[in-house]
Amino acid sequence: MAKKKKATKKAATKKAAPKKTATKKAATKKTATKKAAPKKAATKKTASKRKPNPAFMRPLTPSATLAAVIGSGDMPRTQVVKKLWDYIKKHKLQDAANRRNINADDKLKALFGKSTVSMFEMTKIVSKHLK
């Protein structure tokens, strides 16, 4: 009789194992649906239109050396940088090997004070020429 009891215990453990895996699969499906719902809500928040910072939209007066490159007249800082990049691309002044660097021509050399400037350094220099 002892042999029969051992056999039934082994059979019972084998049958119990598939039930546990089925509940784990069902639990993972439930958690996956719960995780998907917050992602949808997050995309709705980012879809709203951003308001521009008023400090960037305030018109500034360029210095004479900067006005020679971008034109005279008051304009926001964003437009100043945009026109400066238009000038750089039009005259092909961006360095071919390192695209972060700008090779200055005569007008830009007067503005920058040196022949090669990085794009990050350029914005710092331009801000000194705006009032």
Beta strands, then each sheet from edge to edge (+ up, - down):
strand 1: 101-103
strand 2: 116-118
sheet 1: 1+ 2-
end
